[in-house]
Amino acid sequence: MAQGLPNQPKFLPRIERNASGAGNSYVATASGNPFETDEDEEIFSRHKMVLRVPSNCTGDLMHLAVSRNWLFCLLGTPERTTLLRFFLPRAIPPGEAALEKYLSGSGYKITKMFLDPTGHHLIIALVPKSATAGVSPDFLYVHCLESPQAQQLKVRRIERFKDHEITAVAFNPYHGNESTTGSILLGTSRGLIFETELNPAADGHVQRKQLYDLGLGRPKYPITGLKLLRVPNSSRFIIVVTSPECIYTFQETLKAEERSLQAIFAGYVSGVQEPHCEERKTDLSYSQLRFFAPPNSKYPKQWAWLCGEGIRVGELSIEANSATTVIGSTLINLDFEKSMHLSYEERRLNIPKTFVLTEYHAVLLYADHIRAICLLNQEQVYQETFDEARVGKLLSIERDELTGSIYVYTVKSVFNLRVTREERNVWRIYLDKGQYELATAHAAEDPENLQLVLGQRADAAFADGSYQVAADYYAETDKSFEEVCLKFMVLPDKRPIINYVKKRLSRLTTRPVETETVDEEEADSIKALVIWLIDLYLIQINMPDQDEEWRKAWQTEYDEFMMEAPVLACTRQNRDSVQQLIAEHADPHNMAQFAIAIGDYEEVVGQQLKASRYAEALQTLINQRNPELFYKYAPELMVKLPKPTVDALMTQGSRLDVTKLVPTLILMETQEQREQTQRYLEFAIYKLNNTDDAIHNFLLHLYAEHEPKLLMKYLEIQGRDESLVHYDIHYALKVCTDLDVKEARVFLECMLRKWLSAVELALTFDMKLAKETASRPSDSELRRKLWLRIAYHDIKGTNDVKKALNLLKECDLLRIEDLLPFFPDFEKIDNFKEPICDALREYNKRIQELQREMAETQEQSERITAELEQVREYSITMTAEDTCGVCEMMLMVKPFFFFICGHKFHSDCLEKQVVPMLSKEQLRRLTSLRQQLETEVEPPAQAQSIAMSNQQAKEWQRKIATIKTEIEDILAADCLFCGLLIDTIDQPFVDDWEQVNVEWE
């Protein structure tokens, strides 16, 4: 069969085919492999098949049936009738069954064979040879089994259907399998429809149910076609029945577990509903129903009915709730009426006996030839005559519905009718009929054909006034660009020409990965199209007498176009040409947008500032990423838009270098500019943690000049440590002095340790501040001196005794005798009586405290002396059984330490326990002492000489002893159990858990 196409006509479903074309690779023909096709080969071609018929089987071919590559043929002679079953893909011995015992001497003849979809169940219809034969119509049931070595055909006569001539069978592909047919339908010559089920295990117990009567008692009303269908993805069953002049449809939804088909007819038998019926006048005594479905599909969508009018073709509904099942009524006229006046022999040759249906054709079989008619235009595409003298009388034609293979047979031969790319000219047919969608779908595989279809489709759309549709199709063709553009340029609406040029541009810029490089000619073409499109868009955007909605729509489309990657790349390479074009249209907005698109923000901002569009310029600065542009244009923007500019600077955060912005911030002509400059400096210092002296000095100067209170807050935040502040203290002091910011001057002089001048200054405006300042120095003598200066300022000339007394309370360094010189000599002593008495009492109290402390010191000295005497007399008794507190081995076998608490440790055991508990400083000292000990362990060279004096030897030994003693002092400073372990009880056992985890893993 032909290769499938991506798209297909709605009512002509396409068969999916294998890569080799279609057909049966097993078929042996007179000309070799039938599937080695040539491109110019006809759609239909006849190839003779060679069947390996057993030598003992002779006779003429009488009937043939095929399904799923199982081919049954009936050979007959006057003496013998043989049924053969071939499996076409493999050369296994055919199955064989002799039928003469069912026919010879009984007056029967075989009228038809019906094969199920599995190829394992065969029904052979029997009728009397004559009215005087004395027998009734009957049928044989053949069940087939096979093995790799042989086939077995089991034949059985079905007595339950005696007197009924079987003219049609509807097998059940949904419930049937190789062992049983499932519920099937049988149609008879009197218009009766029966249900039964056949299988080899039901010998003599075949059930028969009459479901419907179309004949209504007529003796001759044959059912010529019968088909059982189930709509996909539903439980809705459809039965299509044909008689010589009518086509009927029955439908019903069955329960999932229901296997019987009787329920489909129940509503029709009871009269609740009538079957859908279409009647056609005919003088033929027969009709034939055929279906087409893709291989392996159980639901065909295309049907054809050979009746008295010709061949009716249509589709089957797949809608679960559709009331009409048989859709479409395309009629292929076969001119039967003209044949009515012909002789019998002429009519026999001009009226088809049977036909089969393919995807796009109906293949009709006549008495001496076959011909194929296209379903789309009813034209004959193939005809071939069969020489009866050479190949025998032409009998019939069959199609394997599951594989799509077509077989024509005569009394002597079987032919395979190969179908080669039957869809090859379908596109032309649809094109001639003006069905462009279908024509495009079927021409998609051939670029040349597709060009013809698209070109004609575009011309038709243009002629109909569908200019935008025409532009879309013209863009897909290879028609001359200039020719198409001239068609559209005369139109007042520029949308079609824009769409056409854009699609042509898309074709140029959309390339396969392997052809990424662009040659010079193609690059020039892309440039020309892009420039032209920009020009067309700008014309539409700036079209006079158009409303804002019009401009906005075109502007949006233009913006999207300019941001496309190929367009952006092209405009960047040709920026001068694009900028010149936009300038010619006097469109500053799109000039700015283009500059932004190509990253030329400097040009954008410059033009916006020239046009006094300061807000747009600021927004452009925000959108770009180059900080240098902020440094360049921020001064001008600070003058016009102080707050928005500072907001923009703050949003940039640390991306901007604050020191480079200082020239921008210095220009402060208005209060708003000053406030915004101050706001940004505060942001830089408090949020960005800027530590640059210039920035801090700048802010400090602004505070000193305009916000003294904020200056003090700033100074307090910076702190009083001269090494930690980020401003120049001397500069700050000068600024505050020049601007007479006294409180800040006091603060700064204190930082410079100018305590006396700070107090002097504070006394001029704030006594409280002076007192606080005098209390700050750590030197008590200096504090006393400063307080005396405050006392002199506060008392001298006022003779205010109360103030003097208050000063004594505020400063404990002052005494009454310090303040008396500030009063005149004739001042009455009575006013100082109480303070003087208080001072004397204080002196007395201090004397008593000193005496008590001296007594306590004497007592402690005596106690220590007594304890030392006791220590000198303290002794420790050791035995040979004493063990080390760590290793529990004999103590005296190695050097050891014995603590006064009674705990005993070997020197090395104690060292192992103590070293991990030492501080870093102790560890460093211990390591240094050991290195010195190793260096001094040998006496110096001069000590080894004979001439070495005793004094030198003693000096060396003393040095060694000193080092050892210091090492022991570190290691045995405290008892391990009584001191060190108790002191470290709050420390974790493990310090580095990550290292422990690594070691454990």
C-alpha angles and dihedrals in degrees: 000000000000125000116266121250127220092247132030141185114279098240097035108068114201127233114238108231137195124253094263095063107259137287133083119307088202095064114113114203137179091255099047127246106015094204099063092098132179122224092238094048118122119262093246125037131170122229125179117234124219111215119192098234114185113254092240092058115084138155140078124313107254107172139002134195130176137187133158090358092303107125121195120192130178118217120191143185128171088264104035140031118193131188115209127191120200129188102211103200094058133036098238121147110277121247114251134199129173114223102178093102088061093047114023115089092003098084096240131140130187117245105173144358123216120197124193122230093259093055092233104096121061128181118198115195116218127196132174115272089228141358090258095053091100095225135105129230113277141158140225125226117211120192118193132208128177143190131184089268106039148356129235123208116193113197123198133172114230106220096181092077098051113146091026119105108211109223102162138019130197109200120203111239091177100059102016124097139163093288101043138019094221116214108339134177125234123198121202138203091257095056097260123143118207133185122216143146124227128199135143093252095061099074108168093353103087111147121222125198123178106216105174143358117217094165094060092207097318111143093221119035105124122198103227100181135027127174133173116206137173121204109241117261093010143077093239112125125198128196120196117197129181134193125182092278107017142055117205132190128199123185138178139155112244130201116259094246095044115108102171119090094208092098090065090065098035095093092046094048092050092050095242089124139008125230116253106256134184117188127202126188113243142164091200119106092214143040133185134217121207134177134199126206134160112267114282091016118124096196118065119203097193127065136176130194123198105211141146093288096051128263118335114203130191146127136269121242117246094190110116093216098039115133093201118059104175106062128184130027107213107165124208102202113219095180094241091162091063089053093056092080096048127100119264093259093047092046091049089057096045103045118072118240096202142337144200129221127231130176097279105003144057114217110207125198120211131180095277108007146028128225136185123222123195112239092213102056102008092236122144111246101173141022130171130176123218115218102227092200091056106033101018135244114329109244113172149316127241135185127207100230093201099049101024095231117146123214127193117190139188130185089274109028147030120219132195111221103210118208113207119191095324089179093062095105099029091101090057092051093051090045092053089049092050094244094137099170092058092040090053092048094052095043094050095100095054113059093199093053091043091055091054092049095047093046094051091043091052092049091051093049091049091050089051092052094250091132099164091050089048090051091054092053096041087056090060094051131078093235116139111283092219093050093053094044091053089055092056101035092071091059118096090220109076095190094093094050091047092050091047095050092045092054092048088051090050090054090054096047097042105080134158116263093251091059100049094134117093120212121222095256092052091047090054090050092051091049092050093050094046093049091047093049091050089052092049092049094048090050090055094044093051096038108140122236093028125125127244093257090058092051093045093052093050091043092054092050091046092051091051090048093051092051094056110116098238092046092047091050092049095047091048090055091046101034095139093057092046093047091049091051093049090046089054088057090051091228108149093174094058090040087059092044091051092049089051091049093054093041097249094136094153090064091046095052092044092054093045092052091048088054090048090241093141097161091054091047091052091049090051090053090051092051096051128074104218110106092194089072090059091054090049102045104025094086092061093043092049088060094051104029110019100165098040089046093052089045088055092048091051092050089057089060116177093354088088125068104233093204090060090053094056093093087054093052098044093073102087111158097152136039091247091056090050092049093048092047089052090048092054093047090052089050091050093049102038101031104027093035092227112184101184111134093219093057093047093046090050093053091043090054091051091050092047092050101040112008112036092166091054088048091060090047089051092049091049091051091051090052135217099278106109092207094055104048119099100213132076105261095200091049090049092050091051092049092049091047092050092047093039096236094163102181091051090047090055090050093050095044088053089054088052090050091244090141099157096050089044091054091044090053093045091052089061095064114003124032092186091055090048091054092048090050093049090053095055104076115093092216107092093203090054091047090051090051092050092048090050087054089052090047092050091049092045100042108026110103095004100072086205104164092186092060090050091051092049090052090054088055094047096049121040090193093070123083129195090249088060091058101042094080089062091064125074119263094247093057110129116252091219090077089059098039097103096044090047091050090048090051092050091049090050091051090050092049092051091049090053092049091051091050091051092049090050090052092050091049091052090050094050091048091054092048092051091050090053092049091051090053090053092049091054089057094044115111135182124215118209130190133200090248094063112121136200114267091224108038096020092223126132108298101214097055090082138022110288147181123233115197123206089243089065101254116132129198138175111247094241093043091051091047092053091052098042102043095069089053096053122106121247091256092052091048092052091049093047091051091049092050092050091051089051090048092052089049094049098039089098118055116248120268092257089052090059093054120095090237091062110124125229090243092061092048092051090049092053092048091048091052092051091049092050092053093048092048092053091048090052091047089057097045099038100033089122139006113274094225101034098041122009100043091045092049092052098044092109094053120100118251091231125040101178109044092170091061090046091052091051091050093047092050 
